[in-house]
Protein backbone atom coordinates (compact mmCIF):
# COMPACT_ATOMS: atom_id res chain seq x y z
CA UNK A 1 0.00 0.00 0.00
CA UNK A 2 1.32 3.45 -0.85
CA UNK A 3 0.10 6.64 0.76
CA UNK A 4 0.28 10.30 -0.20
CA UNK A 5 0.87 12.65 2.71
CA UNK A 6 -2.16 14.77 3.58
CA UNK A 7 -2.22 18.36 2.30
CA UNK A 8 -2.69 19.49 5.89
CA UNK A 9 -3.17 17.88 9.26
CA UNK A 10 -6.41 15.96 9.39
CA UNK A 11 -6.86 15.57 5.64
CA UNK A 12 -7.49 11.95 4.64
CA UNK A 13 -4.61 10.10 3.04
CA UNK A 14 -5.34 8.90 -0.48
CA UNK A 15 -5.39 5.13 -0.97
CA UNK A 16 -3.46 4.27 -4.13
CA UNK A 17 -4.32 1.42 -6.40
CA UNK A 18 -1.18 -0.60 -6.88
CA UNK A 19 0.10 -1.90 -3.56
CA UNK A 20 -3.07 -1.20 -1.58
CA UNK A 21 -4.93 -4.14 -3.11
CA UNK A 22 -5.15 -7.08 -0.75
CA UNK A 23 -6.66 -9.70 -3.01
CA UNK A 24 -8.37 -10.08 -6.34
CA UNK A 25 -12.11 -10.64 -6.53
CA UNK A 26 -13.15 -13.30 -9.04
CA UNK A 27 -16.04 -11.26 -10.40
CA UNK A 28 -16.68 -7.57 -11.00
CA UNK A 29 -19.00 -5.81 -8.61
CA UNK A 30 -22.56 -5.88 -9.80
CA UNK A 31 -25.02 -3.03 -9.59
CA UNK A 32 -26.69 -2.66 -6.21
CA UNK A 33 -29.73 -4.86 -5.98
CA UNK A 34 -32.89 -4.02 -4.09
CA UNK A 35 -32.91 -6.20 -0.98
CA UNK A 36 -35.67 -8.73 -0.62
CA UNK A 37 -38.02 -8.17 2.27
CA UNK A 38 -37.55 -8.43 5.21
CA UNK A 39 -34.28 -6.45 5.21
CA UNK A 40 -31.74 -5.28 7.75
CA UNK A 41 -29.68 -2.09 7.80
CA UNK A 42 -25.94 -1.54 8.06
CA UNK A 43 -23.93 1.61 8.53
CA UNK A 44 -20.44 2.72 9.55
CA UNK A 45 -17.44 4.82 8.72
CA UNK A 46 -14.31 4.06 6.71
CA UNK A 47 -11.10 5.05 8.55
CA UNK A 48 -7.86 5.00 6.62
CA UNK A 49 -4.50 3.82 8.04
CA UNK A 50 -3.59 7.38 9.00
CA UNK A 51 -6.53 7.34 11.42
CA UNK A 52 -8.79 9.85 9.64
CA UNK A 53 -12.04 9.30 7.70
CA UNK A 54 -11.53 8.03 4.17
CA UNK A 55 -13.82 9.84 1.73
CA UNK A 56 -15.60 8.40 -1.30
CA UNK A 57 -15.39 4.95 -2.81
CA UNK A 58 -17.88 2.20 -1.97
CA UNK A 59 -18.63 -0.37 0.71
CA UNK A 60 -20.00 -3.66 -0.58
CA UNK A 61 -21.51 -6.80 0.94
CA UNK A 62 -20.44 -10.22 -0.29
CA UNK A 63 -21.89 -13.64 0.52
CA UNK A 64 -18.90 -15.54 -0.87
CA UNK A 65 -15.91 -14.00 0.91
CA UNK A 66 -15.49 -11.09 -1.49
CA UNK A 67 -15.57 -12.94 -4.77
CA UNK A 68 -18.93 -11.40 -5.71
CA UNK A 69 -19.95 -7.96 -4.45
CA UNK A 70 -23.72 -8.12 -4.18
CA UNK A 71 -24.81 -4.88 -2.44
CA UNK A 72 -22.91 -1.63 -2.91
CA UNK A 73 -23.21 1.53 -0.80
CA UNK A 74 -21.44 4.82 -1.62
CA UNK A 75 -19.07 6.35 0.92
CA UNK A 76 -19.65 10.05 1.65
CA UNK A 77 -17.04 12.79 1.74
CA UNK A 78 -16.84 12.29 5.52
CA UNK A 79 -16.25 8.54 5.19
CA UNK A 80 -19.78 7.43 6.14
CA UNK A 81 -21.82 4.71 4.42
CA UNK A 82 -25.21 3.11 5.03
CA UNK A 83 -27.64 0.80 3.26
CA UNK A 84 -29.99 -2.17 3.46
CA UNK A 85 -29.60 -5.84 2.56
CA UNK A 86 -31.38 -9.17 3.19
CA UNK A 87 -30.50 -10.95 6.43
CA UNK A 88 -27.30 -12.94 6.24
CA UNK A 89 -23.64 -13.26 7.15
CA UNK A 90 -21.53 -11.07 4.87
CA UNK A 91 -18.00 -10.05 4.11
CA UNK A 92 -17.92 -6.24 4.17
CA UNK A 93 -15.58 -4.88 1.48
CA UNK A 94 -14.21 -1.37 0.86
CA UNK A 95 -13.01 -0.18 -2.55
CA UNK A 96 -11.49 3.27 -3.15
CA UNK A 97 -12.55 5.29 -6.21
CA UNK A 98 -9.33 4.33 -8.04
CA UNK A 99 -9.17 0.67 -6.97
CA UNK A 100 -8.71 -1.47 -10.11
CA UNK A 101 -11.61 -3.61 -11.23
CA UNK A 102 -11.66 -6.94 -9.44
CA UNK A 103 -9.52 -5.77 -6.52
CA UNK A 104 -10.32 -4.40 -3.06
CA UNK A 105 -8.64 -2.34 -0.34
CA UNK A 106 -9.97 -3.85 2.89
CA UNK A 107 -12.50 -6.41 4.07
CA UNK A 108 -14.06 -7.66 7.29
CA UNK A 109 -15.50 -11.21 7.51
CA UNK A 110 -18.54 -12.56 9.35
CA UNK A 111 -20.69 -9.46 9.68
CA UNK A 112 -24.34 -10.29 10.40
CA UNK A 113 -27.19 -8.27 8.92
CA UNK A 114 -30.36 -8.98 10.90
CA UNK A 115 -33.90 -8.41 9.66
CA UNK A 116 -35.42 -5.26 11.14
CA UNK A 117 -32.21 -4.25 12.90
CA UNK A 118 -29.38 -1.81 12.20
CA UNK A 119 -25.82 -3.16 12.28
CA UNK A 120 -22.93 -0.80 12.99
CA UNK A 121 -19.72 -1.83 11.24
CA UNK A 122 -16.76 0.49 10.70
CA UNK A 123 -13.94 -0.37 8.34
CA UNK A 124 -11.03 0.79 10.43
CA UNK A 125 -7.71 0.33 8.67
CA UNK A 126 -5.75 1.21 11.81
CA UNK A 127 -6.66 -2.17 13.32
CA UNK A 128 -3.94 -4.74 13.86
CA UNK A 129 -5.52 -7.22 11.44
CA UNK A 130 -5.27 -4.79 8.54
CA UNK A 131 -1.72 -3.65 9.38
CA UNK A 132 -0.60 -7.29 9.55
CA UNK A 133 -1.66 -7.83 5.92
CA UNK A 134 0.74 -5.14 4.70
CA UNK A 135 4.23 -5.89 3.43
CA UNK A 136 7.21 -4.75 5.54
CA UNK A 137 7.78 -1.87 3.11
CA UNK A 138 4.16 -0.76 3.36
CA UNK A 139 4.31 -0.93 7.16
CA UNK A 140 7.43 1.24 7.16
CA UNK A 141 5.72 3.76 4.91
CA UNK A 142 2.69 3.80 7.18
CA UNK A 143 4.89 4.36 10.22
CA UNK A 144 6.57 7.29 8.46
CA UNK A 145 3.15 8.74 7.70
CA UNK A 146 2.09 8.45 11.33
CA UNK A 147 5.28 10.15 12.48
CA UNK A 148 4.77 12.95 9.99
CA UNK A 149 1.19 13.42 11.15
CA UNK A 150 2.30 13.46 14.79
CA UNK A 151 4.94 16.09 14.00
CA UNK A 152 2.38 18.15 12.10
CA UNK A 153 -0.04 17.88 15.01
CA UNK A 154 2.60 19.10 17.45
CA UNK A 155 3.57 21.95 15.12
CA UNK A 156 -0.05 22.95 14.71
CA UNK A 157 -0.51 22.87 18.48
CA UNK A 158 2.54 25.06 18.98
CA UNK A 159 1.46 27.45 16.22
CA UNK A 160 -2.01 27.77 17.70
CA UNK A 161 -0.63 28.32 21.18
CA UNK A 162 1.86 30.88 19.86
CA UNK A 163 -0.78 32.86 17.98
CA UNK A 164 -3.07 32.85 21.00
CA UNK A 165 -0.25 34.04 23.24
CA UNK A 166 0.69 36.76 20.74
CA UNK A 167 -2.89 38.03 20.66
CA UNK A 168 -2.79 38.32 24.45
CA UNK A 169 0.46 40.29 24.21
CA UNK A 170 -1.07 42.53 21.53
CA UNK A 171 -4.03 43.28 23.79
CA UNK A 172 -1.69 44.36 26.58
CA UNK A 173 0.40 46.41 24.15
CA UNK A 174 -2.64 48.32 22.90
CA UNK A 175 -3.61 49.06 26.49
CA UNK A 176 -0.09 50.27 27.27
CA UNK A 177 -0.07 52.50 24.17
CA UNK A 178 -3.43 53.94 25.18
CA UNK A 179 -2.11 54.77 28.66
CA UNK A 180 1.29 55.93 27.42
CA UNK A 181 0.81 59.57 28.42
CA UNK A 182 -0.02 58.71 32.03
CA UNK A 183 2.89 56.28 32.20
CA UNK A 184 5.27 58.90 30.81
CA UNK A 185 4.10 61.55 33.26
CA UNK A 186 4.44 59.15 36.17
CA UNK A 187 7.92 58.02 35.16
CA UNK A 188 9.23 61.58 34.75
CA UNK A 189 7.55 62.90 37.89
CA UNK A 190 7.47 66.57 38.77
CA UNK A 191 10.71 67.29 36.90
CA UNK A 192 9.26 66.33 33.55
CA UNK A 193 8.26 69.20 31.30
CA UNK A 194 5.52 68.98 28.71
CA UNK A 195 7.91 68.31 25.85
CA UNK A 196 9.67 65.57 27.82
CA UNK A 197 6.33 63.89 28.63
CA UNK A 198 5.22 64.05 25.01
CA UNK A 199 8.54 62.63 23.84
CA UNK A 200 8.40 59.68 26.26
CA UNK A 201 4.74 59.12 25.38
CA UNK A 202 5.64 58.83 21.70
CA UNK A 203 8.47 56.40 22.51
CA UNK A 204 6.14 54.14 24.50
CA UNK A 205 3.45 54.20 21.82
CA UNK A 206 5.94 53.48 19.05
CA UNK A 207 7.51 50.56 20.93
CA UNK A 208 4.18 48.94 21.77
CA UNK A 209 2.66 49.35 18.31
CA UNK A 210 5.86 48.08 16.68
CA UNK A 211 5.70 44.94 18.81
CA UNK A 212 2.08 44.38 17.80
CA UNK A 213 2.87 44.84 14.12
CA UNK A 214 5.83 42.45 14.33
CA UNK A 215 3.88 39.75 16.16
CA UNK A 216 0.86 39.97 13.88
CA UNK A 217 3.00 39.89 10.73
CA UNK A 218 4.46 36.61 11.97
CA UNK A 219 1.08 35.22 12.97
CA UNK A 220 -0.50 36.19 9.66
CA UNK A 221 1.82 33.60 8.10
CA UNK A 222 1.25 30.97 10.81
CA UNK A 223 -2.54 31.37 10.92
CA UNK A 224 -3.74 33.49 7.97
CA UNK A 225 -7.35 32.44 8.50
CA UNK A 226 -7.72 34.10 11.93
CA UNK A 227 -9.42 37.49 11.43
CA UNK A 228 -8.31 38.85 14.82
CA UNK A 229 -4.69 38.72 13.64
CA UNK A 230 -5.51 41.04 10.73
CA UNK A 231 -7.61 43.33 12.93
CA UNK A 232 -4.76 43.80 15.42
CA UNK A 233 -2.29 44.38 12.60
CA UNK A 234 -4.59 47.05 11.15
CA UNK A 235 -5.06 48.71 14.54
CA UNK A 236 -1.29 49.05 14.86
CA UNK A 237 -1.13 50.50 11.34
CA UNK A 238 -3.69 53.14 12.30
CA UNK A 239 -1.38 54.12 15.14
CA UNK A 240 1.39 54.64 12.59
CA UNK A 241 -1.06 56.47 10.27
CA UNK A 242 -0.62 53.78 7.61
CA UNK A 243 -4.26 54.11 6.67
CA UNK A 244 -4.10 52.40 3.28
CA UNK A 245 -2.57 49.24 4.75
CA UNK A 246 -5.00 49.39 7.67
CA UNK A 247 -7.97 49.55 5.31
CA UNK A 248 -6.66 46.54 3.36
CA UNK A 249 -6.20 44.45 6.48
CA UNK A 250 -9.53 45.42 8.06
CA UNK A 251 -11.22 44.37 4.82
CA UNK A 252 -9.37 41.05 4.87
CA UNK A 253 -10.43 40.48 8.47
CA UNK A 254 -14.04 41.30 7.59
CA UNK A 255 -14.01 38.88 4.66
CA UNK A 256 -12.62 36.09 6.86
CA UNK A 257 -15.05 36.85 9.68
CA UNK A 258 -18.09 36.78 7.39
CA UNK A 259 -17.05 33.37 6.03
CA UNK A 260 -17.01 31.77 9.48
CA UNK A 261 -19.94 29.51 10.30
CA UNK A 262 -21.42 31.09 12.25
CA UNK A 263 -19.70 34.49 12.06
CA UNK A 264 -18.50 35.91 15.39
CA UNK A 265 -20.54 39.10 15.80
CA UNK A 266 -17.91 40.94 17.81
CA UNK A 267 -15.21 40.18 15.22
CA UNK A 268 -17.36 41.34 12.29
CA UNK A 269 -18.20 44.50 14.23
CA UNK A 270 -14.56 45.14 15.17
CA UNK A 271 -13.52 44.95 11.51
CA UNK A 272 -16.35 47.30 10.48
CA UNK A 273 -15.52 49.75 13.27
CA UNK A 274 -11.86 49.62 12.24
CA UNK A 275 -12.83 50.58 8.70
CA UNK A 276 -14.96 53.36 10.17
CA UNK A 277 -11.94 54.79 11.97
CA UNK A 278 -9.81 54.61 8.83
CA UNK A 279 -12.46 56.49 6.87
CA UNK A 280 -13.00 59.04 9.65
CA UNK A 281 -9.30 59.83 9.79
CA UNK A 282 -9.06 60.15 5.99
CA UNK A 283 -12.03 62.54 5.73
CA UNK A 284 -14.43 60.00 4.20
CA UNK A 285 -17.25 60.98 6.53
CA UNK A 286 -20.13 59.15 4.81
CA UNK A 287 -18.12 55.95 4.48
CA UNK A 288 -17.15 56.20 8.15
CA UNK A 289 -20.78 56.58 9.18
CA UNK A 290 -21.80 53.56 7.11
CA UNK A 291 -19.03 51.41 8.61
CA UNK A 292 -19.82 52.36 12.21
CA UNK A 293 -23.52 51.75 11.57
CA UNK A 294 -22.64 48.30 10.17
CA UNK A 295 -20.61 47.58 13.31
CA UNK A 296 -23.55 48.51 15.53
CA UNK A 297 -25.89 46.27 13.52
CA UNK A 298 -23.46 43.35 13.54
CA UNK A 299 -23.02 43.45 17.33
CA UNK A 300 -26.07 45.20 18.80
CA UNK A 301 -25.09 44.23 22.34
CA UNK A 302 -22.19 46.71 22.08
CA UNK A 303 -23.73 49.16 19.61
CA UNK A 304 -23.46 52.11 21.99
CA UNK A 305 -19.69 51.57 22.24
CA UNK A 306 -19.15 51.65 18.47
CA UNK A 307 -21.32 54.75 18.06
CA UNK A 308 -19.57 56.50 20.97
CA UNK A 309 -16.18 55.60 19.51
CA UNK A 310 -17.22 57.19 16.22
CA UNK A 311 -17.77 60.47 18.07
CA UNK A 312 -14.38 60.22 19.78
CA UNK A 313 -12.54 59.49 16.53
CA UNK A 314 -14.05 62.54 14.83
CA UNK A 315 -13.19 64.61 17.91
CA UNK A 316 -9.61 63.35 17.84
CA UNK A 317 -9.44 64.11 14.11
CA UNK A 318 -10.80 67.61 14.89
CA UNK A 319 -13.64 67.15 12.45
CA UNK A 320 -16.12 68.95 14.66
CA UNK A 321 -19.07 69.01 12.27
CA UNK A 322 -18.84 65.24 11.88
CA UNK A 323 -18.40 64.92 15.65
CA UNK A 324 -21.69 66.72 16.23
CA UNK A 325 -23.54 64.57 13.68
CA UNK A 326 -22.06 61.39 15.16
CA UNK A 327 -23.06 62.50 18.65
CA UNK A 328 -26.64 63.05 17.48
CA UNK A 329 -26.68 59.53 16.02
CA UNK A 330 -25.35 58.02 19.24
CA UNK A 331 -27.80 60.04 21.35
CA UNK A 332 -30.74 58.70 19.34
CA UNK A 333 -29.53 55.20 20.14
CA UNK A 334 -28.85 55.83 23.84
CA UNK A 335 -30.08 59.22 25.12
CA UNK A 336 -28.98 58.44 28.70
CA UNK A 337 -25.22 58.68 28.00
CA UNK A 338 -24.30 62.02 29.51
CA UNK A 339 -20.91 62.24 27.83
CA UNK A 340 -22.51 62.19 24.38
CA UNK A 341 -24.11 65.57 25.10
CA UNK A 342 -20.75 66.89 26.24
CA UNK A 343 -19.15 65.73 22.99
CA UNK A 344 -21.93 67.33 20.97
CA UNK A 345 -21.58 70.61 22.84
CA UNK A 346 -17.82 70.47 22.51
CA UNK A 347 -18.07 70.18 18.76
CA UNK A 348 -20.55 73.03 18.53
CA UNK A 349 -18.50 75.22 20.90
CA UNK A 350 -15.64 75.39 18.43
CA UNK A 351 -17.59 78.12 16.63
CA UNK A 352 -18.34 80.08 19.81
CA UNK A 353 -17.55 83.80 19.91
CA UNK A 354 -17.09 86.53 22.54
CA UNK A 355 -19.15 89.67 22.81
CA UNK A 356 -16.43 92.35 22.88
CA UNK A 357 -18.50 94.69 25.07
CA UNK A 358 -19.77 92.28 27.73
CA UNK A 359 -17.18 89.54 27.37
CA UNK A 360 -20.05 87.07 27.32
CA UNK A 361 -19.45 83.77 25.58
CA UNK A 362 -21.87 83.38 22.68
CA UNK A 363 -22.50 79.72 21.90
CA UNK A 364 -24.08 78.49 18.66
CA UNK A 365 -27.64 77.11 18.72
CA UNK A 366 -28.01 73.85 20.62
CA UNK A 367 -24.65 74.10 22.38
CA UNK A 368 -25.83 75.44 25.75
CA UNK A 369 -28.73 73.00 25.74
CA UNK A 370 -26.33 70.09 25.21
CA UNK A 371 -24.09 71.29 28.06
CA UNK A 372 -27.11 71.62 30.34
CA UNK A 373 -28.29 68.12 29.42
CA UNK A 374 -24.86 66.80 30.34
CA UNK A 375 -25.11 68.42 33.78
CA UNK A 376 -28.65 67.16 34.20
CA UNK A 377 -27.55 63.56 33.59
CA UNK A 378 -24.19 63.74 35.38
CA UNK A 379 -24.01 66.78 37.68
CA UNK A 380 -20.78 65.60 39.28
CA UNK A 381 -19.19 64.24 36.10
CA UNK A 382 -15.59 64.67 35.00
CA UNK A 383 -16.45 67.72 32.89
CA UNK A 384 -19.01 69.27 35.26
CA UNK A 385 -16.79 72.09 36.63
CA UNK A 386 -15.65 73.07 33.15
CA UNK A 387 -19.20 73.06 31.79
CA UNK A 388 -20.49 75.17 34.68
CA UNK A 389 -17.76 77.71 34.03
CA UNK A 390 -18.63 77.92 30.35
CA UNK A 391 -22.34 78.33 31.03
CA UNK A 392 -21.52 80.99 33.63
CA UNK A 393 -19.67 83.05 31.04
CA UNK A 394 -22.59 82.63 28.68
CA UNK A 395 -25.06 83.97 31.24
CA UNK A 396 -23.08 86.62 33.07
CA UNK A 397 -20.12 87.65 30.96
CA UNK A 398 -16.77 88.74 32.33
CA UNK A 399 -18.08 89.09 35.85
CA UNK A 400 -18.85 85.39 36.10
CA UNK A 401 -16.56 83.01 37.86
CA UNK A 402 -14.99 80.80 35.18
CA UNK A 403 -14.84 77.05 35.48
CA UNK A 404 -11.78 75.06 36.36
CA UNK A 405 -10.27 75.58 32.92
CA UNK A 406 -11.12 79.27 32.57
CA UNK A 407 -11.91 78.41 28.97
CA UNK A 408 -12.53 81.06 26.34
CA UNK A 409 -14.09 80.59 22.91
CA UNK A 410 -10.91 79.34 21.31
CA UNK A 411 -10.28 76.70 23.90
CA UNK A 412 -13.64 75.93 25.48
CA UNK A 413 -14.16 73.13 26.02
CA UNK A 414 -10.90 71.23 25.77
CA UNK A 415 -10.73 68.92 22.75
CA UNK A 416 -8.75 66.08 24.27
CA UNK A 417 -10.49 62.82 23.36
CA UNK A 418 -10.83 60.25 26.14
CA UNK A 419 -9.74 56.71 25.52
CA UNK A 420 -12.04 54.70 23.29
CA UNK A 421 -13.99 51.95 24.93
CA UNK A 422 -13.56 48.46 23.51
CA UNK A 423 -16.42 45.95 23.37
Helices and strands as residue ranges (DSSP letters): E 3-4, E 14-15, E 39-47, E 58-62, E 71-74, E 80-86, E 88-95, E 106-113, E 118-120, E 123-124, H 128-133, H 136-178, H 180-188, G 189-191, H 194-222, H 227-239, H 243-259, H 265-281, H 285-298, G 300-302, H 303-316, H 320-333, H 338-349, E 353-354, E 361-362, H 367-377, H 384-396, G 397-399
